[in-house]
Amino acid sequence: MRDSDYYKFAKEDIDYAIEHSWTYKEFLKRLKEMGYEVYFRANKISVRMYPHKRNIRIERAFGEEYSIENIQNKICSRYPSREEIIKPKTYYRRLFYKGSIKKLRKPKGIIALYYYYCYLLKVYPKKKLNYKLNPKMRAEVKKMHKYSEQIRFICKYKLETINDVENLKEQKKEELQKTLNTRNRLYYKRQKLDNEREKDAVTKEIISVTSAIEKVRKDIKLCDEVGDNSKKMKEQIKEMKEKKQEKIKIKEKKIRYDR
C-alpha cells in the first residue's frame, strides 16, 4: 500500500468510526478494532496501522474538523439523546474433566520444560521443597501470567522442540502476508465503490480481516517468547542443579571431616 493510499484509507476509516460511534470512547475503540494504534500528544490524536511505521496526526493531515473537540461535537450532535444500555447478566459455572487423569499423555519437550520450570518456581509446590531460587528466577515469578499464556500456546499447536516453534513462526509469517494482501485488496475495492451501504459492508470485512491479522501477529510474538524463554529456562535449571550438586559435595566433605 502506497503512502498516499495509506492516508486516504485512514481518513475513510476515521469517518466510518465517527459515523458508527455513539460516544467518543466508542470511536477510539472502533479505531483500535480497525487495526489502528492510537496516540495522544499535546491534545492531538495520531494513528498508525501495521505494517506502516509513520504516524498520521489526523488534525494536521485532514483539517480542523478532525480535532478531538470537533469529533466529539460531531458524535454528540448526531446522537443528542441516548438511552442507557443494560448489559445482560453473565453466569459462570464450573467445568469438569471426564475420564482418568492417569491416562493423559505424559508431557515432553518444551511443555515438559515449562511445567518443570513452574514447579521450581513453586507454582506447583510440594510441602517440603529443597530448592532455593536464585534472584533471576525469583524475578521470573512476576511473569507467571505470561508463562501460562505460553503454555496454552504450546499445547494448542503441540510444540515439542525449538524446530517446531521456528516452523510455526515461518507458517505464521506467510499467513500474515497473505492476510495483509487480502486487507489491501479490500481497501482498493472499497475505494471504487460509490454506494455507502456497499462501502460499509466492505469496511466490516476489513475489520474482520484486521482481527485475524492481530491474532497472527500475536502468535508470531509468542513463538519468539517461547523460543527465548526455553533457552533461558534450560540455562537457569542447569545453574540451579550445579549449585545443588556443589552443596551436596560440601555437605559430604563436612560429614567425612566430622568423622
C-alpha positions in Angstrom: 0.0 0.0 0.0 1.4 3.4 -1.0 1.7 6.2 1.5 -0.8 8.3 -0.4 -3.3 5.5 -0.2 -2.4 4.9 3.4 -3.6 8.5 4.2 -6.6 8.2 2.0 -7.8 4.9 3.5 -7.1 6.1 7.1 -9.4 9.1 6.5 -12.2 6.8 5.3 -11.7 4.6 8.3 -11.8 7.6 10.7 -15.0 8.8 9.0 -16.5 5.3 9.3 -15.6 5.2 13.0 -17.2 8.6 13.7 -20.4 7.7 11.8 -20.8 4.4 13.7 -20.0 5.5 17.2 -22.3 6.7 19.9 -19.6 8.1 22.1 -16.0 9.4 21.7 -14.8 6.4 23.8 -16.6 4.1 21.3 -14.9 6.0 18.4 -11.5 5.2 19.9 -12.5 1.6 20.4 -13.6 1.3 16.8 -10.3 2.7 15.5 -8.4 0.0 17.5 -10.8 -2.6 16.1 -9.9 -1.5 12.6 -6.2 -2.1 13.4 -5.0 1.4 14.3 -2.8 2.2 17.2 -4.0 5.5 18.8 -1.6 8.0 20.3 -2.2 11.4 22.1 0.2 14.2 22.2 -0.5 17.9 23.0 -4.2 17.1 22.9 -4.0 15.8 19.4 -4.7 12.4 18.0 -2.3 10.4 15.9 -3.0 6.9 14.4 -0.8 4.2 12.9 -1.7 1.0 11.2 0.6 -2.1 10.9 2.8 -2.5 8.8 3.2 1.2 8.3 5.8 3.0 10.5 4.5 6.5 10.1 2.0 8.1 12.5 -0.7 10.2 11.0 -1.7 13.3 13.1 -5.2 13.4 11.9 -5.9 17.1 12.6 -2.8 18.2 10.7 -3.4 15.7 7.8 -7.2 16.1 7.3 -8.1 19.5 8.8 -9.5 21.2 11.9 -12.8 19.2 11.7 -10.8 16.2 12.9 -9.7 17.8 16.2 -10.7 16.0 19.4 -13.3 18.6 20.2 -14.9 18.6 16.7 -15.0 14.8 16.6 -16.8 14.8 20.0 -19.2 17.5 18.8 -20.0 15.7 15.6 -20.8 12.5 17.5 -22.8 14.2 20.2 -24.8 16.3 17.7 -25.8 13.2 15.8 -27.0 11.4 18.9 -28.2 14.1 21.3 -30.2 11.7 23.4 -29.1 8.2 24.4 -30.7 5.5 26.5 -28.6 3.6 28.9 -27.6 0.2 27.6 -28.3 -2.5 30.2 -25.7 -5.3 29.8 -27.1 -8.9 30.2 -26.0 -10.8 33.3 -23.2 -13.3 32.9 -23.5 -16.6 34.6 -20.5 -18.8 35.4 -20.3 -22.5 36.1 -17.6 -25.0 36.8 -16.3 -27.3 34.1 -15.4 -30.9 34.9 -13.0 -33.2 33.1 -14.4 -36.6 32.2 -12.0 -39.6 32.3 -8.9 -40.6 34.2 -6.1 -38.1 34.7 -3.7 -41.1 34.8 -4.4 -41.9 31.2 -3.4 -38.4 30.0 -0.2 -38.3 27.8 2.9 -37.5 29.7 4.3 -34.1 28.6 7.6 -34.0 26.9 9.8 -31.5 25.1 9.2 -27.8 25.6 5.9 -28.2 27.5 7.7 -30.5 30.0 10.4 -27.9 30.4 7.7 -25.2 31.2 6.0 -27.5 33.7 9.2 -28.3 35.4 10.2 -24.7 35.5 6.9 -23.7 37.0 7.3 -26.5 39.6 10.7 -25.0 40.6 9.1 -21.6 40.9 6.7 -23.2 43.4 3.7 -22.7 41.2 3.0 -26.5 41.9 4.8 -26.8 45.2 5.4 -29.8 47.5 5.1 -29.4 51.2 8.9 -29.5 51.5 10.9 -28.1 48.7 14.7 -28.2 49.0 15.4 -25.9 46.1 16.5 -22.3 46.8 15.7 -20.0 44.0 18.3 -17.6 42.7 17.4 -13.9 42.2 17.0 -14.3 38.5 14.3 -17.0 38.9 12.6 -15.0 41.7 12.2 -12.1 39.2 10.6 -14.6 36.8 7.8 -15.3 39.3 6.3 -12.0 38.4 6.0 -13.1 34.8 3.9 -16.2 35.6 0.8 -14.9 33.7 3.0 -14.8 30.6 4.2 -18.3 31.1 0.6 -19.5 31.5 -0.3 -17.9 28.1 2.8 -19.5 26.5 1.9 -23.0 28.0 -1.6 -22.7 26.4 0.0 -21.7 23.1 2.4 -24.7 23.2 -0.4 -27.1 23.9 -2.6 -25.5 21.2 0.0 -26.1 18.5 1.5 -29.3 20.1 5.0 -27.8 20.1 7.7 -30.1 21.4 11.0 -28.8 20.0 12.6 -25.4 19.1 12.3 -26.5 15.4 8.6 -26.9 15.8 8.5 -23.3 17.1 10.6 -22.0 14.2 8.5 -23.9 11.6 5.3 -22.5 13.1 6.7 -19.0 13.1 7.5 -19.3 9.3 4.0 -20.5 8.6 2.5 -17.6 10.6 4.7 -15.1 8.7 3.3 -16.5 5.4 -0.2 -16.4 6.8 0.3 -12.8 7.9 1.5 -11.6 4.5 -1.5 -13.3 2.8 -3.9 -11.7 5.2 -2.3 -8.3 4.7 -2.7 -8.7 1.0 -6.3 -9.6 1.5 -6.9 -6.4 3.5 -5.2 -4.3 0.9 -7.4 -5.7 -1.8 -10.5 -4.9 0.3 -9.3 -1.3 0.7 -8.8 -0.8 -3.0 -12.2 -2.5 -3.6 -13.9 0.0 -1.2 -12.2 2.9 -3.0 -14.0 2.0 -6.2 -17.5 1.9 -4.6 -20.0 4.7 -4.6 -22.8 3.1 -2.6 -22.4 3.8 1.1 -24.1 0.6 2.1 -21.7 -1.4 0.0 -18.8 0.6 1.4 -19.9 -0.2 5.0 -20.1 -3.9 4.1 -16.5 -3.9 2.8 -15.4 -1.9 5.9 -16.9 -4.7 8.1 -14.9 -7.2 6.1 -11.7 -5.1 6.6 -12.4 -5.1 10.4 -12.8 -8.9 10.4 -9.6 -9.4 8.4 -7.8 -6.9 10.7 -8.8 -9.0 13.7 -7.3 -12.1 12.0 -4.1 -10.1 11.4 -3.8 -9.2 15.1 -4.2 -12.8 16.1 -1.4 -14.0 13.7 0.9 -11.2 14.9 0.3 -12.3 18.5 1.1 -15.9 17.5 4.4 -14.8 15.9 5.2 -12.8 19.1 4.5 -15.9 21.2 6.8 -18.0 19.0 9.6 -15.6 19.8 8.8 -15.6 23.5 8.7 -19.4 23.7 12.0 -19.8 21.8 13.8 -17.2 24.0 12.3 -18.4 27.3 13.1 -22.1 26.6 16.8 -21.3 26.3 16.8 -19.2 29.5 14.9 -21.8 31.4 17.4 -24.5 30.4 20.3 -22.3 31.5 18.7 -21.4 34.8 17.7 -25.0 35.6 21.3 -26.2 34.8 22.7 -23.4 37.0 20.4 -24.5 39.9 21.3 -28.2 39.6 25.0 -27.3 39.6 24.6 -25.3 42.7 22.7 -28.1 44.3 25.5 -30.6 43.5 28.1 -28.2 45.0 26.1 -28.0 48.2 25.8 -31.8 48.3 29.6 -32.2 47.8 30.3 -29.6 50.6 27.9 -31.4 52.9 29.5 -34.8 52.2 33.0 -33.4 52.8 31.8 -31.9 56.1 30.4 -35.3 57.2 33.7 -37.1 56.4 35.7 -34.4 58.2 33.5 -34.7 61.3 34.1 -38.5 61.4 
